[in-house]
Amino acid sequence: MMTPGNGPTSGLAESEDLTHWQTLQVIARAVRFVKPFRSRFAVKIVLIVISLIPLLMLPWPVKIIIDNVIEGQPINEPLRPYPEALAPWMNALAGYSPYELLFIVIAFQAALFLLIGAFGTTGSERESTEGYLASGYDTASRTENEANSGFSLAGGLLGLFDFRWTMRLSQALNHHYRSQLFRRIETLPMPAFDDERIGDAVFRVMYDTPSITNASYRLLLTPITAPLHILMTVAIIGTLYGDHPELIYCALAFLPISFFATLPVAGSLRRMSGRSRKAGAAATSTAEEGMSNILAVQSLGGEENQKARYETDSWNSFSRYRDVFRLGLYAVLIGAIPGTLVGAYAYFIAIDAVIAGELSRGDFGLLTTYFFHIITSAQLLGGLWFSVQDSAAGLHRVFFLMDSPGEEDDPSLPSLTPIRQGLEIDKVDFTYPDGTAILKGIELRAEMGQMVALVGPAGAGKTTLAYLLPRFVGPTRGSVRVDGVDISGVNLSSLRDQMAFVFQETVLFDATVAENIRFGRGNATDEEVREAARIAEADSFIRELPEGYDTPLGRGGGKLSVGQRQRLSLARALVRKAPILILDEPTSALDPETEARFVSTLRSINRDRIVIVIAHRLSTIRSADQIVFIENGEIRERGSHPELLAKPNGRYQDFVALQSGGED
């Protein structure tokens, strides 16, 4: 049983620093989420492979223009033999004049441009297809981009199809992953976020989950497509320029260079990314708190204070991300010096070969393009471990929540039959994991048709006692029974189906009045909704709203008074038709007239219910059948209002005297 202090209750505190082995475990677990989409990923791999083939053909038209059009070399007498797959096509052009070859090349380039949106030999002449939302250099907007990203190695018609396919795959994968986390959060126990601002959980759902896109694409696509691209390019270079193997060795040298340049800083990147995300979550939390409590901020003149808090958290978020970005620059600089030396060596070898007549000028352009093809793919492979570090930090934060102990409903347990008699709390203790005792030796009985009031000073354990009934928390010792059945041995959903709550802080949704009431029972009919509103004395003011029961309430029901919101909360609880109704300080914010009607309503509805009320106001509790006075986690006194007042020097008597000045 989940109890306060366990799992996320301890403040969602997890280690920011992962070892290399833990990082591997996190990434491997993330890749398993791809399983439902493996066929889509297979299609993506096929599309990338198809895109590689025309990319390898891009430099050849430029070679023809240089060697055969400009310099007039016969196309069927190349300085070096063509690859076997290309030779028949090149020899077929032998009878054409230089001008005719030029027009053929232009037509070929136009076809390539239509197909893949590319022409020429350099990256600036190749139009890859990408789609991202506008974003800045912060974790939140970047990762939201990843959730909607689409990309392709090609442009044109092929790139358009590949782009659309990838974007839908990105969104489907993130939707699956994000929904899994949200469902997990929904199963966390009620006290789970008592010690943690909800903004952190929002940040994890919205901005940490897209890490799976970057990690999955890099881990599943790069190890397949990058080596394939290298092998295909090396095969062409080996066929054409096998007598200069040092050129291939130079290109392949970028693989270890990029690997050793990023490996020393990979762990630092992972740690800095975790801190950046934590700082972003803090900024999100501050913004969420400020906007949710805007009325309190304005009424207390706290605008400047709240502004200063947000500015501090926001600036810290950007500062932390700059640390991540700066570390990436360091990795580039570490690899730049040896990379430049290797590239310069290969360049001079190629130049010397051209001067010596071993390579044509067209060959030089062709070789240079293929050389950069190998460098790009080698860098992708060498920097793979480095590139997934940022994703690992976000994935770890998500998996921490997913692994937090939640409420598990065992379907094999028997369902609780409709409550007919009552409930019993038998010698119950409740202690936090840190050893703090909250409840001690609680014994309480309540029968159907009774109203029981829990009274006592703040922190006495009243709410914790009420949380025992729906198993929001479980007793450390003792048992809770309903109709003689221990609730720990019944199906959780069947237990909570028979309970309804009205909390001190009313919770209304940005929906219509009817939808807010029906939230208590989704299949309630319109008549049942109106009947619950009539019993809760809400029907009259609802009918006066502009659209009656179809009136949108806005965020938090801001269009209604405190009393109206409270009555809607009661109607939502009543529509459940649950035999146990629990109310936590339901009248603390009501005026005397509204409170009197509310208490009268409670007395009228408890004939076929057990009503548990946590309250401090005498006008609410004096009519209860049983008043239980709790202090320091123990029941000090119990009885009706007159019975407890009759006890000399009683704790309840002192409680009443403090509120009424000696009058009962």
PEPEJO-V177464 format. One record per pair of residues at least 6 apart in sequence whose ideal C-beta (glycine too) atoms are under 7 Angstrom apart, sorted by the first residue. I is the first residue (numbers start at 1). J is the second residue. If there is no record, write none. Layout:
# PEPEJO-V177464
I|J + I|J
This chain:
# PEPEJO-V177464
1|474 + 2|189 + 2|405 + 2|406 + 2|407 + 3|433 + 3|473 + 3|474 + 4|191 + 4|194 + 4|432 + 4|473 + 5|432 + 5|433 + 5|434 + 6|405 + 6|433 + 7|192 + 7|404 + 7|405 + 8|188 + 8|192 + 8|193 + 8|196 + 8|401 + 8|404 + 9|191 + 9|192 + 9|194 + 9|195 + 10|195 + 11|195 + 11|196 + 12|196 + 12|200 + 14|400 + 16|271 + 16|274 + 16|275 + 16|278 + 17|271 + 18|26 + 18|270 + 18|392 + 18|396 + 23|270 + 23|392 + 26|392 + 26|395 + 26|396 + 26|399 + 27|215 + 27|219 + 27|388 + 27|392 + 27|395 + 29|399 + 30|212 + 30|215 + 30|216 + 30|395 + 31|216 + 31|219 + 31|220 + 33|176 + 33|177 + 33|212 + 34|41 + 34|173 + 34|216 + 34|220 + 36|176 + 37|169 + 37|172 + 37|173 + 40|169 + 41|220 + 43|165 + 44|165 + 44|166 + 44|169 + 44|221 + 45|221 + 45|224 + 45|225 + 47|162 + 47|165 + 48|153 + 48|221 + 48|225 + 49|225 + 49|228 + 50|158 + 51|116 + 51|152 + 51|153 + 51|154 + 51|158 + 51|162 + 52|153 + 52|228 + 52|229 + 52|232 + 54|112 + 54|115 + 54|116 + 54|154 + 55|153 + 56|232 + 56|233 + 56|236 + 58|118 + 58|119 + 58|120 + 58|121 + 58|126 + 59|121 + 59|365 + 59|366 + 59|369 + 59|370 + 61|105 + 61|108 + 61|109 + 62|120 + 62|121 + 62|365 + 63|362 + 63|363 + 63|365 + 63|366 + 64|101 + 64|105 + 65|102 + 65|105 + 66|361 + 66|362 + 66|365 + 67|73 + 67|360 + 67|361 + 67|362 + 68|75 + 68|98 + 68|101 + 69|98 + 69|101 + 69|102 + 72|98 + 75|90 + 75|93 + 75|94 + 76|91 + 76|94 + 79|360 + 79|363 + 80|240 + 80|363 + 82|90 + 83|236 + 83|239 + 93|101 + 93|104 + 96|104 + 109|119 + 112|118 + 112|119 + 113|119 + 113|156 + 114|156 + 114|157 + 115|156 + 115|157 + 115|158 + 116|154 + 116|155 + 116|156 + 116|158 + 116|159 + 117|127 + 117|129 + 117|154 + 117|155 + 117|156 + 117|159 + 118|125 + 118|126 + 118|127 + 118|154 + 118|155 + 119|125 + 121|365 + 121|369 + 127|155 + 128|152 + 128|153 + 128|154 + 128|155 + 128|159 + 129|151 + 129|152 + 129|154 + 129|155 + 129|159 + 129|160 + 129|162 + 129|163 + 130|150 + 130|151 + 131|150 + 131|163 + 131|167 + 132|145 + 132|149 + 133|144 + 133|145 + 133|148 + 135|141 + 135|142 + 135|145 + 137|321 + 137|325 + 138|280 + 138|317 + 138|318 + 138|321 + 139|207 + 139|276 + 139|277 + 139|280 + 139|321 + 140|207 + 140|280 + 143|207 + 143|210 + 143|211 + 143|394 + 144|207 + 144|210 + 146|210 + 146|213 + 146|214 + 147|170 + 147|171 + 147|174 + 147|210 + 147|213 + 148|167 + 148|170 + 148|171 + 149|167 + 149|170 + 149|213 + 150|163 + 150|164 + 150|166 + 150|167 + 150|170 + 151|163 + 151|166 + 152|159 + 152|162 + 152|163 + 152|166 + 154|162 + 170|213 + 173|212 + 173|213 + 173|216 + 174|209 + 174|210 + 174|212 + 174|213 + 177|209 + 177|212 + 178|205 + 178|209 + 181|204 + 181|205 + 181|209 + 181|398 + 181|401 + 181|402 + 182|205 + 184|401 + 184|402 + 184|406 + 185|201 + 185|401 + 187|406 + 187|407 + 188|404 + 188|406 + 189|407 + 189|472 + 190|467 + 190|472 + 191|472 + 191|473 + 193|201 + 197|285 + 197|289 + 198|288 + 199|281 + 199|284 + 199|285 + 199|288 + 199|289 + 200|281 + 200|285 + 202|284 + 202|288 + 203|280 + 203|281 + 203|284 + 204|397 + 204|398 + 204|401 + 207|280 + 208|277 + 208|394 + 208|397 + 208|398 + 209|398 + 211|391 + 211|394 + 211|395 + 212|395 + 214|391 + 215|388 + 215|391 + 215|395 + 218|384 + 218|387 + 218|388 + 219|388 + 222|380 + 222|381 + 222|384 + 226|377 + 226|380 + 226|381 + 227|381 + 229|373 + 229|377 + 230|374 + 230|377 + 230|378 + 233|370 + 233|373 + 233|374 + 234|248 + 234|374 + 236|370 + 237|247 + 237|248 + 237|367 + 237|370 + 238|248 + 241|247 + 241|367 + 244|349 + 244|353 + 246|349 + 247|346 + 247|349 + 247|350 + 247|367 + 247|371 + 250|342 + 250|345 + 250|346 + 251|346 + 251|371 + 251|374 + 251|375 + 251|378 + 252|374 + 252|378 + 253|342 + 254|339 + 254|342 + 254|375 + 254|378 + 254|379 + 254|382 + 255|378 + 255|381 + 255|382 + 256|382 + 257|335 + 257|338 + 257|339 + 257|342 + 257|382 + 258|335 + 258|378 + 258|379 + 258|382 + 258|383 + 259|382 + 261|331 + 261|334 + 261|335 + 262|331 + 262|383 + 262|385 + 262|386 + 263|385 + 265|327 + 265|330 + 265|331 + 266|385 + 266|386 + 266|389 + 268|327 + 269|324 + 269|327 + 269|386 + 269|389 + 269|390 + 270|389 + 270|392 + 270|393 + 272|323 + 272|324 + 272|327 + 273|324 + 273|389 + 273|390 + 273|393 + 274|393 + 275|320 + 276|320 + 276|321 + 276|323 + 276|324 + 277|393 + 277|394 + 277|397 + 279|316 + 279|317 + 279|320 + 280|317 + 282|313 + 283|313 + 283|314 + 283|317 + 286|309 + 286|310 + 286|313 + 287|310 + 290|297 + 290|306 + 290|310 + 297|303 + 297|306 + 324|390 + 331|386 + 346|371 + 350|359 + 350|364 + 350|367 + 353|359 + 354|361 + 354|364 + 407|492 + 409|491 + 409|492 + 409|493 + 410|491 + 411|491 + 413|489 + 413|490 + 413|491 + 414|490 + 414|491 + 415|490 + 415|491 + 415|494 + 416|482 + 416|485 + 416|490 + 416|491 + 416|494 + 416|495 + 416|498 + 418|498 + 418|579 + 419|482 + 419|483 + 419|498 + 419|579 + 419|580 + 420|448 + 420|483 + 421|447 + 421|448 + 421|483 + 422|445 + 422|446 + 422|447 + 422|448 + 422|610 + 423|446 + 423|469 + 423|481 + 423|482 + 423|610 + 424|445 + 424|481 + 425|442 + 425|443 + 425|444 + 425|468 + 425|480 + 426|443 + 426|478 + 426|479 + 426|481 + 427|441 + 427|443 + 427|478 + 428|439 + 428|442 + 428|468 + 428|475 + 428|477 + 428|478 + 428|480 + 429|439 + 429|440 + 429|441 + 429|475 + 429|476 + 429|477 + 429|478 + 430|438 + 430|439 + 430|464 + 430|473 + 430|475 + 430|476 + 431|437 + 431|438 + 431|476 + 432|438 + 437|633 + 438|461 + 438|464 + 438|633 + 439|461 + 439|464 + 439|465 + 439|633 + 440|633 + 440|634 + 441|634 + 442|465 + 442|635 + 444|628 + 446|452 + 446|610 + 448|579 + 448|608 + 448|610 + 449|606 + 449|607 + 449|608 + 450|610 + 450|625 + 450|626 + 451|602 + 451|603 + 451|606 + 451|611 + 451|613 + 451|624 + 451|625 + 452|612 + 452|624 + 452|625 + 452|626 + 452|628 + 453|613 + 453|615 + 453|621 + 453|624 + 453|627 + 453|628 + 454|462 + 454|465 + 454|466 + 454|612 + 454|613 + 454|614 + 454|628 + 454|630 + 455|615 + 455|616 + 455|621 + 455|627 + 455|628 + 455|629 + 455|652 + 455|655 + 456|462 + 456|629 + 456|630 + 456|631 + 457|631 + 460|630 + 460|631 + 460|632 + 460|633 + 461|630 + 461|633 + 462|614 + 462|630 + 463|584 + 463|614 + 464|473 + 465|630 + 466|582 + 466|584 + 466|612 + 466|614 + 467|473 + 468|475 + 468|480 + 469|480 + 469|499 + 469|580 + 469|582 + 470|495 + 470|496 + 470|499 + 471|487 + 471|492 + 471|495 + 474|488 + 479|486 + 480|487 + 481|487 + 487|495 + 498|578 + 498|579 + 498|580 + 499|578 + 499|580 + 499|582 + 500|520 + 500|573 + 500|576 + 500|578 + 500|581 + 501|573 + 501|582 + 502|569 + 502|570 + 502|573 + 502|583 + 502|586 + 503|584 + 504|584 + 504|585 + 504|586 + 504|588 + 506|557 + 506|565 + 506|566 + 506|569 + 508|516 + 508|553 + 508|556 + 508|557 + 508|565 + 508|568 + 509|516 + 509|519 + 510|553 + 510|554 + 510|555 + 511|552 + 511|553 + 512|549 + 512|550 + 512|551 + 512|552 + 512|553 + 513|542 + 513|545 + 513|549 + 513|551 + 513|553 + 513|568 + 514|529 + 514|549 + 514|550 + 516|553 + 516|568 + 516|572 + 517|529 + 517|532 + 517|533 + 517|568 + 517|571 + 517|572 + 517|575 + 518|524 + 518|529 + 518|575 + 519|572 + 520|572 + 520|573 + 520|575 + 520|576 + 521|575 + 521|576 + 524|575 + 528|575 + 529|549 + 529|575 + 530|539 + 532|571 + 532|574 + 532|575 + 533|539 + 533|542 + 533|571 + 535|574 + 535|601 + 535|605 + 536|567 + 536|570 + 536|571 + 536|574 + 536|601 + 537|567 + 537|597 + 537|601 + 538|567 + 538|568 + 538|571 + 541|564 + 542|548 + 542|549 + 545|551 + 553|559 + 553|560 + 557|565 + 557|568 + 562|589 + 562|590 + 563|590 + 563|591 + 563|594 + 566|586 + 566|589 + 566|590 + 573|581 + 574|605 + 579|609 + 579|610 + 580|609 + 580|610 + 581|609 + 581|611 + 582|612 + 583|613 + 583|614 + 584|614 + 585|614 + 585|615 + 586|598 + 586|613 + 587|595 + 587|598 + 587|615 + 587|617 + 587|620 + 590|598 + 595|619 + 595|620 + 596|619 + 599|619 + 599|620 + 599|623 + 602|611 + 603|623 + 613|620 + 613|621 + 613|624 + 615|621 + 618|656 + 618|659 + 618|660 + 621|627 + 622|641 + 625|640 + 626|638 + 626|640 + 627|638 + 627|639 + 627|640 + 627|641 + 627|644 + 627|652 + 628|635 + 628|638 + 629|636 + 629|637 + 629|638 + 629|651 + 629|652 + 629|655 + 631|651 + 636|651 + 637|644 + 637|647 + 637|650 + 637|651 + 637|652 + 644|650 + 644|652 + 644|653 + 645|653 + 645|656 + 645|664 + 647|653 + 656|664
